[in-house]
Amino acid sequence: MPRPDENQKGMALLIVIWALVLMIAIATQFAVTMKTDVNATRNYKENIESYHLAKAGVQLGVAEVLTEARYHADDPEEGLVLGTMILVDEDGEEIEANGDSKDAEDAEEILEALPVHRKDLPLGSGTVTYSIIDENRKVPINTASRKVLVKALEFVGLEIGEERDIIADSILDWIDKDNNHRVNGAEEDYYKKQNPPYRPRNGKITILEELLKVRGMTEEIFYGKEDGDSKEQQGFQQFFTVLNIPRVNPNTASGEVLSLMFDETRVEEILQKRAEEGYYNTSLSTHFRIESTGQIQDGGTRHTVTAVVERAGTNDKPFLITHYWNDNVIHYETDLF
C-alpha cells in the first residue's frame, strides 16, 4: 500500500501536467489570435492601399477625358481612343509643331490616335489598370422616339405585334408627365392593379433597370438571353443610357445603335470608314465611364472603383461633373470565385 507522501507526489505531478496543458492551450490560442489579427490588419492595410491605387487610376482616366482631342473613337480592346492633330514632313515623320525649320513650315497636318497605356501601370506598392468607356455610344432613353424604341425591340427578337407595341407605348407613357395612356400603353390605372400596386414614374428614368417595371418588359427582353444555338441574344438595355447625352457618337456606337439612328447605307458607310481609318468623323463625346482596379503586388488584394463623368465647358477651360461613383465594385466572376 502506497504511503501518503507518494500519493501527494502523484497529485502534484498531475497538477503540473494539467497546468502545462492549460498553458499550451492558452499559448496556442494566443498565437492563433495574433496570427488572425496580423492577417486582418494586413488585409485592411492592403485593401486601403488598393483602394487609393484604384482612385489614382480614376484620376488618370479623368486626365485623359480632360485632354484636348480632335475626335473620340473606340478600340475593342483598349476602349476610348483620343485623336489629335500632328505635323508630319514629306516622309511621314512627326515633327515639332512649334519648330522654326523649313520642315515645320511645310508640314502636313494629319489626325492620329494617341497611344493608350492603361494596363498594369506600376504605382507605389502595386499596379493600376483602368478603362474608359464612351457613354455616348448609347441612345438616351429619356429622349428616344417611338421609332427608335420599336427598332431596339426588333433587335432583341420582338417582331411586329401587340407585345412590341405594348412595350414601346408603355415606355413613353412611363416617361411622359401626363396620365393619358397611348393606344397600347399603360398609366396609373394599370399599375395600381398589379400586386403589389405601384405608380408610374411620369418623369425621366433615373436607373435603366426601372424599365423592368414597365408593362410588357421582362428580364429576358431587358437583359438578353441565349437562343437555341447557344448564341447570346442582345438585351434592350445594351442600346440605351439614362444619361442626358447631347448626341450619339458614330465613332463609338455599335452597329445596332447606329441602325437605330441611321439608314442601312449610312451605317455601312460609317462602319467601313471606321474599319479603314479607326474613326468616322471628328465627333467628340461628353460622358464617360471610368473603371479602375488597384492591385497590391504579391499580395493579390485588389479594389475596383467605377465613376461616370461628364466633360463640360470648352476645350480651353474644361471641367468635370461626376454623375455616378461606386468605390466598392464587385465582379462576381473574378472577385468571389
VEXNULO-520055 format. One record per residue (C-alpha): residue number from 0; residue in three letters; x, y, z. Coordinates in nm, 3 decimals. Example, Ala and Ser with C-alpha at 12.3 -4.5 7.8 and 13.67 -1.06 7.14 Angstrom:
2
0/ala/1.230/-0.450/0.780 $
1/ser/1.367/-0.106/0.714 $
END
This chain:
337
0/met/0.000/0.000/0.000 $
1/pro/0.148/0.337/-0.112 $
2/arg/0.243/0.582/0.157 $
3/pro/0.062/0.924/0.183 $
4/asp/0.368/1.120/0.067 $
5/glu/0.380/0.912/-0.254 $
6/asn/0.010/0.995/-0.328 $
7/gln/0.085/1.364/-0.279 $
8/lys/0.373/1.342/-0.528 $
9/gly/0.142/1.182/-0.785 $
10/met/-0.121/1.453/-0.738 $
11/ala/0.146/1.723/-0.773 $
12/leu/0.262/1.566/-1.098 $
13/leu/-0.093/1.560/-1.235 $
14/ile/-0.143/1.924/-1.138 $
15/val/0.181/2.021/-1.313 $
16/ile/0.079/1.827/-1.628 $
17/trp/-0.264/1.989/-1.637 $
18/ala/-0.107/2.331/-1.579 $
19/leu/0.128/2.270/-1.872 $
20/val/-0.164/2.158/-2.094 $
21/leu/-0.359/2.470/-1.997 $
22/met/-0.060/2.695/-2.065 $
23/ile/-0.004/2.529/-2.404 $
24/ala/-0.372/2.576/-2.490 $
25/ile/-0.356/2.941/-2.386 $
26/ala/-0.034/2.996/-2.583 $
27/thr/-0.180/2.822/-2.890 $
28/gln/-0.496/3.031/-2.872 $
29/phe/-0.287/3.345/-2.827 $
30/ala/-0.074/3.256/-3.132 $
31/val/-0.384/3.187/-3.344 $
32/thr/-0.543/3.513/-3.228 $
33/met/-0.225/3.706/-3.303 $
34/lys/-0.198/3.547/-3.648 $
35/thr/-0.563/3.629/-3.720 $
36/asp/-0.515/3.988/-3.601 $
37/val/-0.197/4.026/-3.808 $
38/asn/-0.372/3.891/-4.119 $
39/ala/-0.675/4.114/-4.059 $
40/thr/-0.450/4.416/-4.014 $
41/arg/-0.251/4.332/-4.326 $
42/asn/-0.569/4.275/-4.528 $
43/tyr/-0.713/4.604/-4.405 $
44/lys/-0.390/4.787/-4.488 $
45/glu/-0.370/4.629/-4.836 $
46/asn/-0.738/4.700/-4.901 $
47/ile/-0.688/5.067/-4.816 $
48/glu/-0.378/5.081/-5.035 $
49/ser/-0.551/4.909/-5.327 $
50/tyr/-0.850/5.145/-5.286 $
51/his/-0.627/5.450/-5.319 $
52/leu/-0.449/5.289/-5.615 $
53/ala/-0.791/5.245/-5.778 $
54/lys/-0.877/5.609/-5.709 $
55/ala/-0.546/5.708/-5.867 $
56/gly/-0.648/5.512/-6.176 $
57/val/-0.975/5.705/-6.191 $
58/gln/-0.776/6.028/-6.182 $
59/leu/-0.559/5.902/-6.469 $
60/gly/-0.880/5.840/-6.664 $
61/val/-1.007/6.187/-6.573 $
62/ala/-0.682/6.337/-6.703 $
63/glu/-0.741/6.164/-7.036 $
64/val/-1.103/6.277/-7.050 $
65/leu/-0.995/6.637/-6.991 $
66/thr/-0.722/6.615/-7.255 $
67/glu/-0.796/6.824/-7.563 $
68/ala/-0.880/6.595/-7.854 $
69/arg/-0.994/6.632/-8.215 $
70/tyr/-1.212/6.322/-8.201 $
71/his/-1.313/6.038/-7.969 $
72/ala/-1.319/5.685/-8.110 $
73/asp/-1.323/5.330/-7.977 $
74/asp/-1.090/5.033/-7.979 $
75/pro/-1.243/4.691/-7.899 $
76/glu/-0.955/4.604/-7.665 $
77/glu/-0.835/4.940/-7.533 $
78/gly/-1.161/5.131/-7.502 $
79/leu/-1.170/5.507/-7.561 $
80/val/-0.928/5.643/-7.820 $
81/leu/-0.833/6.011/-7.831 $
82/gly/-0.741/6.156/-8.167 $
83/thr/-0.509/6.453/-8.200 $
84/met/-0.357/6.661/-8.476 $
85/ile/0.011/6.608/-8.551 $
86/leu/0.254/6.755/-8.805 $
87/val/0.448/6.527/-9.041 $
88/asp/0.714/6.600/-9.303 $
89/glu/0.713/6.475/-9.660 $
90/asp/0.848/6.139/-9.540 $
91/gly/0.565/6.096/-9.292 $
92/glu/0.788/6.160/-8.988 $
93/glu/0.640/6.357/-8.699 $
94/ile/0.799/6.696/-8.637 $
95/glu/0.765/6.960/-8.369 $
96/ala/0.462/7.184/-8.413 $
97/asn/0.647/7.498/-8.298 $
98/gly/0.971/7.434/-8.484 $
99/asp/1.140/7.708/-8.681 $
100/ser/1.274/7.485/-8.955 $
101/lys/1.154/7.476/-9.312 $
102/asp/1.017/7.128/-9.240 $
103/ala/0.781/7.274/-8.984 $
104/glu/0.660/7.539/-9.227 $
105/asp/0.590/7.282/-9.499 $
106/ala/0.447/7.022/-9.260 $
107/glu/0.122/6.843/-9.328 $
108/glu/-0.145/6.816/-9.060 $
109/ile/-0.292/6.470/-9.003 $
110/leu/-0.515/6.318/-8.738 $
111/glu/-0.366/6.037/-8.533 $
112/ala/-0.477/5.841/-8.227 $
113/leu/-0.283/5.896/-7.907 $
114/pro/-0.114/5.582/-7.769 $
115/val/-0.303/5.406/-7.489 $
116/his/-0.134/5.274/-7.173 $
117/arg/-0.391/5.167/-6.915 $
118/lys/-0.298/4.815/-6.804 $
119/asp/-0.077/4.708/-6.512 $
120/leu/0.074/5.050/-6.455 $
121/pro/0.324/5.035/-6.163 $
122/leu/0.240/5.278/-5.886 $
123/gly/0.363/5.272/-5.528 $
124/ser/0.327/4.924/-5.380 $
125/gly/0.109/4.788/-5.658 $
126/thr/-0.033/4.834/-6.005 $
127/val/-0.327/5.016/-6.161 $
128/thr/-0.542/4.903/-6.451 $
129/tyr/-0.820/5.127/-6.575 $
130/ser/-1.056/5.154/-6.869 $
131/ile/-1.256/5.437/-7.024 $
132/ile/-1.582/5.354/-7.198 $
133/asp/-1.764/5.616/-7.402 $
134/glu/-2.122/5.654/-7.280 $
135/asn/-2.209/5.850/-7.594 $
136/arg/-2.214/5.515/-7.772 $
137/lys/-2.571/5.464/-7.647 $
138/val/-2.907/5.632/-7.706 $
139/pro/-3.053/5.843/-7.422 $
140/ile/-3.369/5.657/-7.319 $
141/asn/-3.549/5.967/-7.190 $
142/thr/-3.550/6.134/-7.533 $
143/ala/-3.580/5.824/-7.754 $
144/ser/-3.856/5.833/-8.013 $
145/arg/-4.112/5.556/-8.060 $
146/lys/-3.942/5.461/-8.387 $
147/val/-3.611/5.407/-8.206 $
148/leu/-3.777/5.204/-7.928 $
149/val/-3.953/4.983/-8.182 $
150/lys/-3.629/4.917/-8.372 $
151/ala/-3.449/4.828/-8.049 $
152/leu/-3.725/4.584/-7.957 $
153/glu/-3.691/4.426/-8.301 $
154/phe/-3.318/4.376/-8.235 $
155/val/-3.399/4.178/-7.919 $
156/gly/-3.632/3.947/-8.108 $
157/leu/-3.977/4.109/-8.092 $
158/glu/-4.132/4.118/-8.436 $
159/ile/-4.436/4.318/-8.545 $
160/gly/-4.716/4.253/-8.299 $
161/glu/-4.901/4.362/-7.989 $
162/glu/-4.620/4.273/-7.745 $
163/arg/-4.372/4.503/-7.918 $
164/asp/-4.622/4.791/-7.941 $
165/ile/-4.728/4.749/-7.577 $
166/ile/-4.370/4.785/-7.453 $
167/ala/-4.286/5.081/-7.680 $
168/asp/-4.603/5.276/-7.590 $
169/ser/-4.572/5.187/-7.220 $
170/ile/-4.214/5.318/-7.203 $
171/leu/-4.327/5.650/-7.349 $
172/asp/-4.623/5.660/-7.106 $
173/trp/-4.388/5.583/-6.816 $
174/ile/-4.170/5.884/-6.905 $
175/asp/-4.430/6.146/-7.001 $
176/lys/-4.581/6.363/-6.729 $
177/asp/-4.950/6.313/-6.809 $
178/asn/-5.177/6.024/-6.710 $
179/asn/-5.319/5.960/-7.058 $
180/his/-5.203/5.629/-7.198 $
181/arg/-5.126/5.567/-7.564 $
182/val/-5.317/5.311/-7.772 $
183/asn/-5.110/5.018/-7.644 $
184/gly/-4.959/5.189/-7.340 $
185/ala/-5.024/5.193/-6.966 $
186/glu/-5.067/5.455/-6.699 $
187/glu/-5.155/5.469/-6.331 $
188/asp/-5.481/5.274/-6.362 $
189/tyr/-5.290/4.970/-6.497 $
190/tyr/-5.006/4.974/-6.242 $
191/lys/-5.245/5.017/-5.946 $
192/lys/-5.394/4.677/-6.033 $
193/gln/-5.057/4.500/-6.002 $
194/asn/-4.956/4.301/-5.695 $
195/pro/-4.816/4.494/-5.521 $
196/pro/-4.956/4.812/-5.678 $
197/tyr/-4.722/5.097/-5.772 $
198/arg/-4.722/5.424/-5.963 $
199/pro/-4.551/5.501/-6.296 $
200/arg/-4.257/5.739/-6.293 $
201/asn/-4.425/6.008/-6.509 $
202/gly/-4.084/6.164/-6.542 $
203/lys/-3.729/6.094/-6.653 $
204/ile/-3.593/5.746/-6.586 $
205/thr/-3.304/5.762/-6.340 $
206/ile/-3.197/5.395/-6.337 $
207/leu/-3.226/5.185/-6.652 $
208/glu/-3.345/4.879/-6.453 $
209/glu/-3.656/5.084/-6.379 $
210/leu/-3.778/4.969/-6.721 $
211/leu/-3.841/4.625/-6.568 $
212/lys/-4.149/4.780/-6.403 $
213/val/-4.290/4.891/-6.737 $
214/arg/-4.582/4.695/-6.877 $
215/gly/-4.466/4.410/-7.100 $
216/met/-4.094/4.434/-7.018 $
217/thr/-3.936/4.109/-6.899 $
218/glu/-3.588/4.020/-6.774 $
219/glu/-3.520/3.821/-7.093 $
220/ile/-3.607/4.119/-7.310 $
221/phe/-3.417/4.363/-7.090 $
222/tyr/-3.100/4.162/-7.019 $
223/gly/-3.099/3.932/-7.323 $
224/lys/-3.082/3.555/-7.338 $
225/glu/-2.924/3.263/-7.519 $
226/asp/-3.107/3.122/-7.818 $
227/gly/-3.125/2.758/-7.924 $
228/asp/-2.777/2.769/-8.079 $
229/ser/-2.624/2.892/-7.751 $
230/lys/-2.572/3.234/-7.904 $
231/glu/-2.637/3.531/-7.684 $
232/gln/-2.942/3.740/-7.774 $
233/gln/-2.875/4.106/-7.701 $
234/gly/-3.078/4.277/-7.435 $
235/phe/-3.274/4.601/-7.465 $
236/gln/-3.054/4.766/-7.201 $
237/gln/-2.744/4.737/-7.421 $
238/phe/-2.866/5.015/-7.651 $
239/phe/-2.969/5.284/-7.401 $
240/thr/-2.842/5.510/-7.124 $
241/val/-3.019/5.728/-6.867 $
242/leu/-2.753/5.996/-6.911 $
243/asn/-2.862/6.311/-7.090 $
244/ile/-2.607/6.288/-7.369 $
245/pro/-2.649/6.554/-7.639 $
246/arg/-2.568/6.318/-7.928 $
247/val/-2.465/5.964/-8.014 $
248/asn/-2.101/5.936/-8.124 $
249/pro/-2.082/5.744/-8.456 $
250/asn/-1.716/5.666/-8.384 $
251/thr/-1.801/5.453/-8.080 $
252/ala/-2.159/5.331/-8.125 $
253/ser/-2.221/4.966/-8.211 $
254/gly/-2.368/4.867/-8.546 $
255/glu/-2.704/4.806/-8.380 $
256/val/-2.712/5.150/-8.217 $
257/leu/-2.612/5.309/-8.546 $
258/ser/-2.903/5.126/-8.709 $
259/leu/-3.136/5.290/-8.458 $
260/met/-3.018/5.632/-8.574 $
261/phe/-2.935/5.598/-8.944 $
262/asp/-3.043/5.411/-9.256 $
263/glu/-2.861/5.098/-9.372 $
264/thr/-2.649/5.276/-9.634 $
265/arg/-2.520/5.529/-9.382 $
266/val/-2.446/5.259/-9.128 $
267/glu/-2.236/5.064/-9.379 $
268/glu/-2.050/5.383/-9.471 $
269/ile/-1.973/5.459/-9.106 $
270/leu/-1.856/5.107/-9.022 $
271/gln/-1.640/5.082/-9.335 $
272/lys/-1.460/5.410/-9.266 $
273/arg/-1.411/5.314/-8.902 $
274/ala/-1.254/4.986/-9.012 $
275/glu/-1.020/5.165/-9.253 $
276/glu/-0.920/5.474/-9.051 $
277/gly/-1.020/5.399/-8.692 $
278/tyr/-1.284/5.673/-8.678 $
279/tyr/-1.568/5.809/-8.892 $
280/asn/-1.565/6.183/-8.823 $
281/thr/-1.442/6.435/-8.567 $
282/ser/-1.722/6.373/-8.316 $
283/leu/-1.635/6.441/-7.952 $
284/ser/-1.809/6.266/-7.664 $
285/thr/-1.919/6.421/-7.336 $
286/his/-1.993/6.131/-7.099 $
287/phe/-1.751/5.856/-6.996 $
288/arg/-1.746/5.555/-6.765 $
289/ile/-1.411/5.505/-6.591 $
290/glu/-1.342/5.176/-6.412 $
291/ser/-1.015/5.138/-6.225 $
292/thr/-0.866/4.845/-6.033 $
293/gly/-0.576/4.882/-5.792 $
294/gln/-0.385/4.566/-5.700 $
295/ile/-0.113/4.511/-5.442 $
296/gln/0.193/4.338/-5.581 $
297/asp/0.245/3.983/-5.446 $
298/gly/-0.046/4.030/-5.207 $
299/gly/-0.329/3.973/-5.450 $
300/thr/-0.555/4.226/-5.275 $
301/arg/-0.741/4.447/-5.520 $
302/his/-1.010/4.711/-5.519 $
303/thr/-1.224/4.843/-5.804 $
304/val/-1.380/5.187/-5.837 $
305/thr/-1.624/5.298/-6.109 $
306/ala/-1.720/5.656/-6.196 $
307/val/-1.936/5.811/-6.467 $
308/val/-1.824/6.162/-6.551 $
309/glu/-1.918/6.438/-6.791 $
310/arg/-1.669/6.663/-6.964 $
311/ala/-1.823/7.009/-6.970 $
312/gly/-1.703/7.356/-7.057 $
313/thr/-1.480/7.436/-7.353 $
314/asn/-1.157/7.286/-7.484 $
315/asp/-0.970/7.579/-7.329 $
316/lys/-1.144/7.555/-6.991 $
317/pro/-1.293/7.207/-6.944 $
318/phe/-1.434/7.094/-6.612 $
319/leu/-1.575/6.768/-6.482 $
320/ile/-1.918/6.672/-6.350 $
321/thr/-1.946/6.339/-6.164 $
322/his/-2.279/6.164/-6.224 $
323/tyr/-2.204/5.831/-6.056 $
324/trp/-1.945/5.692/-5.815 $
325/asn/-1.910/5.339/-5.675 $
326/asp/-1.597/5.277/-5.474 $
327/asn/-1.672/4.913/-5.390 $
328/val/-1.737/4.740/-5.722 $
329/ile/-1.765/4.361/-5.706 $
330/his/-1.714/4.142/-6.012 $
331/tyr/-1.861/3.812/-5.903 $
332/glu/-1.683/3.603/-6.165 $
333/thr/-1.337/3.725/-6.063 $
334/asp/-1.359/3.862/-5.710 $
335/leu/-1.555/3.586/-5.537 $
336/phe/-1.454/3.265/-5.715 $
END
